[in-house]
Amino acid sequence: MTLFLGLVQTGVQPDAQPDIQTRIKARFVSAMRGALTVGAALAFSLGGLPASAKTPAVTTIGIASLGPHPSLAKTIQGFKDEMTKEGYVDGKNVDYTYSDANFTQALMPQMFSQILSKHPAMILTVTTSVSQVARAAVTDHKLPLIFTEVTDPVAAGLVPDWQHGSDRFTGSSDLQNFDAVLDFAKRAFPGVKSFGTLYNPGEANDVVTTHALADAAKRAGLEFKPVSVDSVNDIEQRAQMLKGVGFVYITGSNLVQSAIPAVAASMLRMKVPVLSSETEAIKKGMATASYAVSLESVGANAAKQAVRVLKGESTATLPVLKPAPTDYVTSLSKTQFAKLGLTIPKSFEDCKCFIN
């Protein structure tokens, strides 16, 4: 009706109305076709593209760990925190799939199978033994592997030298500067003449560490007494062999770390101070002092390597990252010094490093 009145008002004769109406209908149909075409194109632009174009792609990173332990947890958290700083946010554009072997070598293949079922873009291998098993367990040689908490990756056969990664591996080492460690020990325990350590001869990290400690002891003018331990059940008995040393140095040995309470109890009975290579023991009252590489920094160094690999760099071109001087943390326990009848040296009086 509106269309007819408009035609009359503009002076169009009634006998011309059928032609006008036909032309208007044709224009209307043409306009509708155009609108449908535009609508279809818009619909395709909004909903027809792949989901990856609408939302950020999620990168899956596998984490294979030796077992549940506070030290390993700190390293993993340091890795995640650094990844976040680099723009890889958990739950947003990165997804972590974790599995551990519960400190059991036989469970490692199963651990890797669980991780690989999630199709990760890379895998973080935590500790030397886990990293060594990864070489056989991960059959896809194009899948990059980033190790952490590996003391000597060269001796472990993961990389050819400290200046290069391998075609499959690069990562971060937790290698301590033992000259600096013993210098700290001589300041913390003035007049000390000797020290000892417990180590697992079947673990590559432990063997490398023990040799390095022996060399550092010579340079420091200290007598060194290493005692081998093959099983957790042997810890308490073997620890008795360290009676009379100036202090006992607890390394990052996975075997010894899992039995620190037993070691600490033995040393306390023998009035031997404990110097720990990590910070958790002193926080729990099981060490007298610690001069240690921050485990979070070891994990963070691994994350820096991981980001470079995710952005396209080859593991073979990336040198292994060692702890920097700023990665060390000093801690002393007033309670443990008192229990042992020791006096904290005056050089530490102003140190903001006391745990309790």
N, C-alpha and C positions, 0 to 999 in steps of 0.2 A: 504493500500500500504506500509506503514512503517513497519507493522508487517511482510509482505511477504519478503521484502528486508532484514530484520533482520534475517530471517530464512535462506535465501540463503547465507548471509555473514557468518553465523556460520556453514555452511557445511551441512545442512539438505537436504536430497534428496527430489525432487519434489513429488514422490509418497507417501511420509510420511506426506505431508502437511495437508490433511484432519484430521488425528488423532491429530496432534499438535494444529490445529485451534480449534478442539472440546474441547481439554483440556484447552486451554487458555480462551475460552468462558466460560467454567464452572468455572474457577478461577475468571473470571471477574464478573460473576453473584454472586458468593459467596462473593466477596469483596463488591459488591454493597449492598447485604443484610446486611452485617456487618455495613456498613456505615449508612444504614437506621436505624438499631437498635440503634446505638450510637446517631444518630440525634434525634430519638424519645425520648430517655432517657434524652437528654439535653433539648429538648423542654419541657418535663414534669417538669424538675427541675427548669426551668425558669418561666414557665407559668402555670403549673398544680397544684401548691400549693395554699392554701387559701390566700386571700389578706392580712390577718392578719400576715402571715409569711413574707410578703414583705414590709409592712409598719407598723409603730407603731400603736398599738390599741389606739383608741380615747375614753377617759373616759368622760362621760356626767355628769355634776354636776348641779343640780337644785338650784336656788337661789330664795327663797320666802321672799319678804320684805313687810313691812307694807305699804310703799308708797314712792313716790319720795321726798327725803329730803337730804340736804347736809351732815348731820351727818351720816345718814344711808349709803349714797354713799361712804363716807370715810371708813366706816367699811368694806364695800364690796370690795373696792379697796385694803384695807390692806390685806384682805383675798386672793385676786387674786395675789397680789405682793408676798406674802409669798409662795403661791403655785408655782409660777414661780421659786422662789429660791430653792424650793424642787424638781424641775424638771418637774413640770406640767405646760407646756407652752400653753397658750390660742391660739387656731388655729393650734396647732401642735399635741399634744397628749391629750389635754383636751378641752372640749367644754362646755361653760356655757349657760344654758337656764334660763332666768330671767323673773319673773312676780311679780307684786305687787298688793295689794288690795286697793290702793289709799285711805288709812286710813279709809276704810269702812269694818267693821266686816263681813257684809253680802256677800262681794265679795271674802272672803278668800277661800271658797270651790272651786269656779271657778278658782281662782289663782292656787290652787294645781292641779286641773284637767289639766290645761294647761301645767304645769311642768311635771306631770306624763305621759302625752301623748308622751313625748320625751324619756321615759324609762331611767331616770337618775340612776347612780350608787349610788348616795347619794344626800341629799338635805340639803342646808344651810338655816336655818330658822332665820330670823333677827327680833328681839324683842320678848318679852315674849308672847304677845297675839297671834302672828303668830305661835310661837312654840307650844302653848297650843292647837290651832286648828289643828295643824299638826297631833296630836295623833289620831284624829278621821278621818281626811281627807285622810291620808295616810294609807290605809288598809293593805298594804304589810308590815308585821312586820319584815321582813328580810331586808328591805330597811333602811340603817342607816340614822339618822337625827343628824345634827350638829347645835347647837344653838349658837347665838352670840347676844350681846347687851341684855342679860338677867341679871338683877341685882341679883336676888336670885332664882336660879333654884330649890332649895329645897322647898321654900315656894310656888313656882309656880307649884309644883308637877311633875317636869320633871325628877328629879333624887332623889334617896333616901337620899343622904347626899353629902357633898362637896368632900368627898374622893373617891366617886365612881360615874360612870355614871349609866344609866339604860339599860335595854335590847334594848332600841331604841335610847336613847339620850346620848350625851356628848357634851361639847362645852366650850365656854369662857364667863366669866362674866365681866360686866363693873362696878362692885361694887367699889365705891370710899372708900378710907380710910378717914372717916369723921373727925376723930381726927386730921389728917394731914391737912384737908381742913380748919377746924376752926382755927388751929394754924396759917395757912397762912393768913386767914381773919383778925386775931388779929394783925398780923404784917402789913398788907396792910392798915387797917383802925384802927390806934391806938386809944385806949380809947373806942372802941365799947363795948356796954353793951348788945345788943340784935340783933336778926336777925329773918327773917321770910322766908317762902317759900309757893309756890302754889303747890297743888297736886291734883290728880284725885283719889278719894276714890274707884273708880271702877276698877282701874288698880293695879294689884298685885305689880308691881315694885314700884309704887308710895307709896303704903302703907308701904312696907318694908323699903323704903328709909326714909320716914317720921319718923317711929319709931326709926330707927338708928340715925337720926339727933337729935331726942329728947334726946337720951341717950348720944350722943357726946356733946350736948349743956350743959348737967349737968356737965360732966367732965371738960368742958372748962369754966364753970362758966358764961354762957351766957343765957339770957332769950330767949326762942324759941316760935315763933308764926306761926303755920301752918294754912293755909287757904285753904279749900277745893274748888274745881272747878269741876262742872259736865259737862260743855259744853264750847266750845270756845267762845260762845256768852257771857258767864259770866265773862270772863277773866278780862276785863277792869274794871268792877264794883267791882269784888272781890279784885283786886289789890289795890284798894283804902283803903282796910282794913289794909294794911301793912304800912300805913303812920306812921312815927315816929320811925320805927325800924332802927337799925344801918346800916344794909344792907339787901338785899334780895338775897337769894341763889336760883338760877335756876337749878333745877336738870335735869336729863335726861327724865323727864316725856314727853311722846309723845304728850299729849294734850297741855301742856304748851309750849313745844318746837315749836309746830306749830303756836303759837301765840306770839312769842318772841317780834316782833315789837310793839305790843300793850302793853306788859308788860314793855318794855324799855321806851316807851313814857310816861307811867304813872309814873314810878319811877323817870324819869328826871324832870317831873313837880313837884314831891314831894321832889326833891333833895335827893333821896335815892340811894346810889351806888348799882350796880348789880354785884354780883359774879356769874360767869357762870361755870357750870360743863363740858362745852365743848368749843372748841376753835373758832367755826365759828361765834358765836354771837359777840365776841369782835372784830373780823376782820371786821365785818359789822357795827361797831359803836353802838352796842346794849348792851354792857356790859362794866363795869369799869375795871374789872379784871377777870382772870380765873385761876383756879388751877385745871387742868383736866387730866383725863386719856386720852392719845392719842387714838382716835377712830381707827386709823390705826393699833395700837398695839392690840386692842381688836379683830379686824378682823384677824390679823396675828396669834394670839393665837388660834383662831378657825381653821385656816388652819393647824396648827401643829397637832391638834387633827384629822382633816380630813385625813391628810397624813397617820397617824398611822392606822386609820381604813381602808383606801384603801389598805394598805399593809397587812391587815389580822387581826389586833387586834380588840377585841370586845369593843364596846362602854361601856359596863358594867365595864370593868377593868380600864377605864381612868378617873382619877379625873378631876373635873372642873378646868379650869385654871383661876386664878384671876390676875389682873394687878400687875406687879412688880413695885417697887419704881422708876425704870428707865423709866417706861411707862408714867409718869406724865409730863405735860408741863405747865410752868408758863408764864402768859402773863399779861401785864398791858397797859392800854390805857391812854396816856398823855392827849389826847383830852377830854376824859370823866372825868378825874380827874379835869381838868380845868373848864369844864362846871358845875361841882358840887361844885366848889370852894374849892376843896380838894388839899392838898399838898402830893406829893409822898414821902413816908418815905425815909430817907437817906440810910437805909439798902438796898434799891433797886437801888440806884444811879448807881452802877456798873453792874447792872443786864442786861444781853443781852436778855431782854424779852419784850421790848416795841414794841407795834404794830403800834401806830401812836402818 
